[in-house]
Amino acid sequence: MKKHTLVLSLVAFCFTVFLVSCQKDNKGDQDNINDEATTQSDDQSQISAQIDDVSSEIAAGLESTGTLAARGQEMMDVCGITFTADSSNATRTLTLTYNGPDCYNRYNRTGVVTVSIPAGVHWKNAGAVITVTYQNLKFTNIANNRSITINGSHTLTNVSGGLLWQLATLNTITHRINSSGMTVKFGNGNERTWQVARQRVFTYNNGLVLTITGLHTEGNITGVSEWGTNRNGRPFVSAIAEPLVIRQDCSFRLTSGKVTHTLPNFNAAATFGLNQAGSPTGCPGAGHYYVKIEWAITNGASQSGLYPY
């Protein structure tokens, strides 16, 4: 189970790194970029990464608890999380209490996430739907001490059925995350609504492959993964224009994908998995991938850049 947990943690870690680093580390090269565009991209990347992290941790917790997932194993340990399972009632629960830094010492997390599993539902079965409730889940970036707090709930669906430890045999496992309205509180005290519709497909090809797409359509924008109101009170739509792909045989790195952000005052896009010339590339070994970031602001200004990650 420890090996499986490490795989999930690495997937979550990589998803966080590829989106956040390009916003922070290259700010000196972005003097002409609208500050709101940078902040929106940063907020979206961190919140979506934390929700993905929690979903991976829940899956690992469910799979390690025989009474909840029909697999006889003892509850595992994950950095900064205490797991508690209760199957004494008709609605069984798995509680994740966050009480410290993650395994990579990037975020300090506090708060509680409760998973509710209705009677007769087993996570391993196709179509199993559970409810995930966030109670003041606060994650603080250790590097800059900035924090975001999540409240509310979403459903987590095992569309295909199966458990991730069976992936090499099953070949494909599909999970979906859906929320009609979570609340996000930023460090400046602003509290906003956030809606989520993401699909995570796990396959096995020389190791684990995770493909992430958006499920929602908002107006003429398809592939939407998050939408709602940002910290400045503006409506936003974030879409996965091209599937985000993370591969174990590429050292659990993001190898391709494109994310777009649409707000009333700007549009932005980030294309991943490129070489130094800006063309799609294979596994770079110990070298860099590059992300191309393009911005278009309503006043007609635009800019693009190519950055390593």
N, C-alpha and C positions, 0 to 999 in steps of 0.2 A: 504493500500500500504506500510505503514511503516513496518508492520510485514513481508511482502514479501521481502522487501529490506533487512531487517535484516537477513533473511534466506540466501539470495544470498551473503551477505557480510560474513556470517559465513562460507559458503562453500568455498569462495575464500580464507578466512583467514586460514582455516584448510589446504587447499591445499598448501599454502605457508609454513606453519609451519612444516608439516611433512617432507618435503624435505630439507628445509634449516637448521633446527635445528640439524639434525644428522651430518651435515657437519661442523658446527661451534663449537657446544658445546663440542664435543668429540675430538677435534684436538690433545689434549695432549695424547690421547691413540693411535694416528695414526702416531707415529714418523717414522715408516718404510714405510709409504705410499708415493707413488710418488706424489709430490706436484701438478703436472699437473692433475692427476686423481681427486684429491680433488677439484681443481679449476674448472675443467670441469663440475663435478657433481653440484657444487654450481651455476655456471653460468646457466646451463641448467634448474635447478630447479627454480631459480629466474625468468628467462625470461619466461618460460612456465607458472609459477604462475601468472605473471603480465598479460600475454595475456589472461589467463583464467579469471582473475579479471575483465579486461576490457570487455570481452565478457559477463560476468554476469551483469556488470553495464549497458552495452548497452541493453541487454534484458530487464532489469528493466526499463530503460528509454523509450524504445519502448512501453512497456506495459502500461506505465503511460501517454502516449500521444495519445489521441483518433484519431487525424488526421493521425498518422503514423501506428497505430496498430489496428484501428477500435474499440477502447475501450475508452469511454469518461471519462477520469480522468485528474486531474491537474498534472503538472510536479512535481516530488518529489525532495527532497534534499538528497544528499549522502555526507558524510564527504569529504571535499576537492575537490568537483566536482561541476561545474556549467553546467547545461543542457540548451541547446537552440535548439528549433525545428523550422524549416522553411519549410512550405508546399506551398509556393507561386509559386514555379517553377515546371516544369514537373518532374525533379529529386528532390525529397524532401531530406532534410538533418536533421540529429540530430548531434549536436556538443557538445562534452564533453570537457570542459576546466578544466584541473587539476591545482589546485592552493594551495595545502597544504597537510598536513598529512592525511593518511587513518584513518578509524574509530578506529584502534587499535594502532595508533601512532607508527607503525613499519617502514613505508616508507613515505618519503616526495615526492610527485609527482608533476611535472610541465610539461606543454606541452598541445597539443591539439589532440584529436581524432575525426575525422569526419566520420559519417556514411552516405552513399549515398544510397537512396532507389529509384530505377527506377519507372517511371510511371506505374501504374497498379499493383505494387507489394505491398502486405500487409503482414506484418511480421507474422500474425496469420495463413496464408495459407501454406499448405504443399508445399515444394519445393521453398519457398521464399528465394531469394539470395540477400544479401546486401553486399556492399563493405565498409570495415573499413580501414581508412587511418590514420597512426600515423605520427604526425609532432613533432619531437623532444620530444617524451614522455620520460622524464628523471625520473627515480625512484632512490632515494637515501636511503640506509639503515641508519636509524637514529642512530642505535647502533654503527656503525663503519664508517659512512660517505662515504661508497663506493657507487658508482653510475654506472648505465648502461642506455644508451639512445637508444630508438627504433625508427626507421623510416621505411617507406614503407607501404604496405597494405596487407590485407588478406580478403578473403570472409568468411562470416558467413551465413550458410544455416540452415533454419528451415526444416529439412528433413521430419519430421512427420506432421508438422503443430501443431497449438495449442499454447496457452500461459501458462506460468508456474503457474499462479494463478488458472488454470483449472486442474492442475496435479492430484488432488485427484479424479477427474471425468474421465480424459482421461487415467490415469494410466501410460502412456509412452509418453515422448517428447524427440526427438533426434535433436541435433544441431551438425554441423560440422564446423571446422575451417581449412581453406586451404590457404597456401601461397607458391608461387613459388620462392620467394626471398625477405625477409626483410633484413634491415641492422641493425646491433647491434654495438654500439660504447661503448667500455669499458673505465673505468676510466683512463687507461694508454694511451688512445688515439687511440688504435687499433680499426679499423672498419672492421667487418666481415659480411658474408652472413649467413642467417638463414632461413631455410625452415620448414614449419609446416604442419602437417596433423593429426588432432586430432578429435575424436568423443566424445561427451558428451551426455550420455543418462540419462535422469531424469525419475525415476519411483517413485511410492508411495507404501511403505510397512511399516506401523506403522510410517509414516513420510517420508520425502524426502530421496531418495537414488540417489546418483550421481555416475555413472560408466563411467570412462574415458579410452579410448583405442586409439592406433595408427592405422592409415589407410594406410600407405605407405609401399612399399617393396623396399629395397635397397640391391641389390645382393641377398644373401641368408638369409637376415635378414627381418623378417616380423614384423608387428605391430609397425613400425617406427612412432614416433610422431614428432621428430625434427631431422634435419640433415643439414650439411653445413660445415663451417670452424670455428674453435674455436679461442680464443684470441691469441693463439700461432701460428696460421696459419696452423694447422693440420686439415685434414678432420675428422669429427666425425659423428656417428650415435647413436641416443638415441631411444630406443624402449621400449614400454610397453609390457613386456613379459607375464604378467598376469594382467587383468584389475584392475585399481585402483578404489576402492569402498569407498565412504564416506557416512555415514548413520546418519540421524537426530536422530534416536532412540539410537544411541551410542554417543550422545552429539556432533554430527557433526564431528566425528573423522574418520580418515582413518582406515578401518577395514581389508583391504587386498589389495594385489597387488604386482607387481614386475617390477622394471625398470632396464634396462641394458644400459651401455655405451660402445661403441666400437670405439677405436682410433688405429692408427698404433702402438702405444707403450704400450697400456694397455687395459684390459677389466675390467669392474666393474659391480656389480649387487647389488641391494638393495631390500630385501623382507620384506614386511610390514605385520602387523596384527598378530604378534607372542606373545607368553607368555614368561616368564623369562627362560623357558627351551628351547625356540626356536621352539615351536610347534604352529600351528595355534590356535587362541583362539576367543571366542565370545566377547561381550561387557565387558570391564573390569571395568565398573562403574567409580569410581574416581581414579582407579589405572592406571598403565602404560600399553601401548602397547610396543612391542619391534620390532626393525628393525634389520635384519641381513644383514651386509654389507660384501661383498666378493670382493677381488681384485686379479687380476693376471697380472703381469707385464711381458714384453717380455723377460726379463733376467731370467725368471723362478721363481722369487720370488712371493709369494702369501700370503695373510693374510685375516682373517675374524674377525668380532666382532659383538657382540649383544648389542644394545643400546636402552634405553627407549626413548619414545617420547610421 
